[in-house]
């Protein structure tokens, strides 16, 4: 499966708002309609897989994480209070499950090659030779692998999943101010390790 870049939220068919469609499916599931959970699964399975793959960087592991996520959702859906959108809650579950899996496997994170353009923006206007590009990509992988797990994750969420600061705060269960601090530290450490400037971040 191709490496994911930015991940778009699933959309329901027709004119039904996706959040409303999720709410209706959840209500049907809680009322005993097993097919409603299958509906949620098929709507969000590719989304969860891509989230997991973006963190664990291994197809088999991403499939395992996806299975764990939906088992957790099946067992926990009755406790979902709807304080946030179902998709946001699911994203948080997926990110936490992927990080937990990564810790158990004790693997280093590898960066998807197709997503390196986010770190490379505006550095060169002309295409660089393939050898130089490969060297650059390997350098980024090596530098990110040296960052603490939390800093690798915050860079993944911001630059690869393209979440807003507010979305990151909800996923990471912290304040926007805390996200800004973590992102600032992660970018600074990446700069220190790699010696190149990331694109300037607009935190306003």
N, C-alpha and C positions, 0 to 999 in steps of 0.2 A: 504493500500500500504506500502511496506517495506520502512524503513528509508533509505535515500540515503547516500552513502559514496561519494567517488570521482566521479565526473560526467564527462563522456566522451562526446565530441562533436559528434553530429550526423554525419553520413557519407552517402554520396549519393551512389546509386547503380551503378554498372558498373565501367567504368574507368574514369568517369568525376570527375575532382577535385571538392571537396565540395564547395569551394569558387566560382568556375566557375558556378557550378550548381545553387548556390544562386543568383549569378549575373544574370544568364539567366532567372531565375524565376522572379526576380524583374523587369527586362526589359519587360518581357511578361505582368506582372501585370500593369505596367505603360502604356503599350500599350492597355490595356483594357481587358486582359485575366483574368477573375475572378478565373479560375481554378488554376492559378499560385500561388495565395495567399493560396488557399487550400493546394497546394503542400508544401509551406513553413510551413504552420500550422502543417500538419501531420508530417513533418520532425522534427520540433522543439518543438512540444507540450510536449512530455515527458521530454525533456531537461529543458524547462522553468518550468514545474511543479516541478521537482526535485530541481531546484535552489530555487524556492519559498518555497518549503517544508523545505529545509535545514535552512531557516531563520525564517519562521513563525511557524514551527513545529506543524501544524494542517492541516489535509487533506482538510477540507472544505475551510479553509482560503487559502490554496495553490491553490485550484481550482478557487477561486474568483480572486486571484492575476493573475493566468494564463489567465483568461478571460480578465482582465483589460489590461494585457500586449499586447495581440493580438489585442484588440480594439485600443490601442495606436499605435501599429505597423501599422495597417490598415490605420489609419488616418495620420500617419507621414511618411510613406514609400516614398512618393513623395519628402520629404525633406532630405532623406538619401543620402548623397553625396559620400559614399564609401571611406571615409578617413581611415576607419578601416574595418576589416572584418565584414560582416553582423552578424555572430555569436557573435562577441565581442560586437557589438552595442546592440544586443538583450540581451546579458548577463547583460550589464549595465542597460538596461531598466527593466529587471526582478529584479535585485538586488534593484534598487531604488523603484520599485513598492512594493516589499516585505517589505522594511524598512518603507515606507509610511503607508502601511497597518498595520504593527506592531505598529507604533506610534498611529494610530487611535484606534486600539483595546486596546492599553495600556497593552499588555501582556508581560510577561517575556519570554525570549528565553529559551527553553529547548534543551539540547544537545542530538542528536541521540545516543542511547546506543551503536549501532554497530560501531560507529565511534570513540569511546574513545580510541581505540588502538593507534591513532596518538599521544595522550598525554601520553600513557602508555609505549611507545616503550623503550625497553632495561631496564626497571626498575626491572623486575623479569624474570628469565629464565624459572622458573617452573610455571605451572598453579596454580593460587591461589584458595582457597576455594570459593564457590559460594557466601557465605555470605559476605566475604571480598570484592569480586568483586562488589557486589551490593552496598556495603557501599561506595566503591571508586567512582562508577558511580554517586551515589547520591551526593557525595561531589563535584564532578566536575560540575554537573548541578547547584548546589547551588552557587558555586563560580562564574561561568560564568553569572548567573542571576544577580549578583551584579555589574558586570562590566558595564561601560557606553555603550550605544547602539553602538557607532562607534567602540569601542574596541571589543565588541562581534562580530560585523560584520567582522572586519579585521581578527580575529582568525578563523571565519567560512570560509572565502575565502581562507586562507592560509592552514589550517590544515584539513578542511573537504572537500572543493572543490579542494584543492591541486593546486591552481593557482600559477604561477610564480610571482615574484615581478613585472615584466613588465606587465603581464596580469592584476594584481591587480591595477596597476597605471592607465591602460586604463579604466578598469571598474569603478574605483573610481574618474576618471577625475582629477588626480593629478600626480605629479612627482614620480619617483621611490624613490628618497630621502625622500619624504613625506611619502610614504608607509613604508619605513624602520623605520622612526621615530614613526609612529602610531603602527607598529607591535612591536617595541621595548617597547613602553609604555604598550601595551596590555599584552605582555608576562611578563613584570615586575610586573604589577598589579595582573596578575593571580598568579604568584609566591608568591607575598605578601599575597594574600588571601588564597591560598591553601597550601603554605609552601612546595611545591615540585617543582623540576626543570623540565621544558619542555625540549624536545630534543634540543640540540644546533642548532642554525640556521646559515646556511652558506649564508651570504649576499653578497658574492663576485660573 
